[in-house]
Amino acid sequence: MATDEAAGTAGTGRRRTALSGAAARVVVPEVRAWVRSAPGTHIWLLALAVTSGIMAAAPPDLRSFLLHHNSTNLAELGSQPVRALVGSALWTESPAAFGLYALCFEAVHAPAERWLGTRRWLGVVALAHVGASVLSQQAVLLGIHADRLPASLAHTVDIGVSYGLAGAIGVLTHRVRPPWRLPYLLAAAGFFAYPLVAPGRTYTDLGHVIALLIGLACRGLTPRGRAAPGPGRSRPRRWRP
């Protein structure tokens, strides 16, 4: 009896191992293909994983230095604009938010990169990130000069990847098929515009709206022949990288 039970247990173990191996042979190539179809998104996400790990392990003084050193605030934009603009896109203020950003990257950036192609996707994201950072900080500068904002905002922390996400959401409007395009646009506009008119608004809320508008204005960068079919088209386009 014990021998039969041992044999049965061994057989079950072998079946589980075989099933696990078969699942791995199916899943691993799919994951590899998924990552390769949007390389820019996943390289950026890997960089964020590294910097988030550094932020999580860093002592408070070093964390504060890294945040301010890589911020697109007025002080950093005035002294090292390129470093500030690039660095701010590679760090997040809260390491705990990495999981949420990973989901957003897969839901927004990866589809946008597959549709636009890596170079055009990167162009849209860069335009949104740079444009929103510079214009929102110009609004801060005007507020300081008009004595409506404290001068300390020139050295505030302004860091993260949300402007690029807003830009990608904006350009994806041109991918959504009618009649869903308008509801998609209204939902995106409401999501980003409401904080701008609500009490407690910040320059970051302004930056999100600017980034969304920049992405929306990038219709000329969308690939010809891949536009979503309208009601008069009978044959849908394929979703291709």
CORPEKA-V400846 format. One record per backbone hydrogen bond with DSSP energy under -0.5 kcal/mol. CO is the residue of the C=O (numbers start at 1). NH is the residue of the N-H. Records with the same first field share a line. If there is no record, write none. Layout:
CO: NH / NH
//
This chain:
1: 5
2: 6
3: 7
4: 8
5: 9
6: 10
7: 11
8: 12
9: 13
10: 14
11: 15
12: 16
13: 17
14: 18
15: 19
16: 20
17: 21
18: 22
19: 23
20: 24
21: 25
22: 26
23: 27
24: 28
26: 30
27: 31
28: 32
29: 33
30: 34
31: 35
32: 36
33: 37
34: 38
35: 38
36: 39
38: 42
39: 43
40: 44
41: 45
42: 46
43: 47
44: 48
45: 49
46: 50
47: 51
48: 52
49: 53
50: 54
51: 55
52: 56
53: 57
54: 58
59: 63
60: 64
61: 65
62: 66
63: 67
64: 68
65: 69
66: 70
68: 71
73: 77
74: 78
75: 79
76: 80
80: 84
81: 85
82: 86
83: 87
84: 88
85: 89
86: 89
87: 90
88: 160
93: 95
94: 97
95: 98
97: 101
98: 102
99: 103
100: 104
101: 105
102: 106
103: 107
104: 108 / 109
105: 110
108: 112
109: 113
110: 114
111: 115
112: 116
113: 117
117: 121
118: 122
119: 123
120: 124
121: 125
122: 126
123: 127
124: 128
125: 129
126: 130
127: 131
128: 132
129: 133
130: 134
131: 135
132: 136
133: 137
134: 138
135: 139
136: 140
137: 141
138: 142
139: 143
140: 144
141: 145
142: 146
143: 148 / 149
144: 147
150: 153
151: 154
152: 155
153: 156
154: 75
156: 158
158: 72
161: 165
162: 166
163: 167
164: 168
165: 169
166: 170
167: 171
168: 172
170: 173
171: 174
172: 175 / 176
174: 228
177: 180
179: 183
180: 184
181: 185
182: 186
183: 187
184: 188
185: 189
186: 190
187: 191
188: 192
189: 193
190: 194
191: 195
193: 196 / 197
194: 197 / 198
198: 201
202: 206
203: 207
204: 208
205: 209
206: 210
207: 211
208: 212
209: 213
210: 214
211: 215
212: 216
213: 217
215: 218
216: 219
217: 220
218: 221
219: 222
223: 226
230: 233
234: 236
238: 240
//
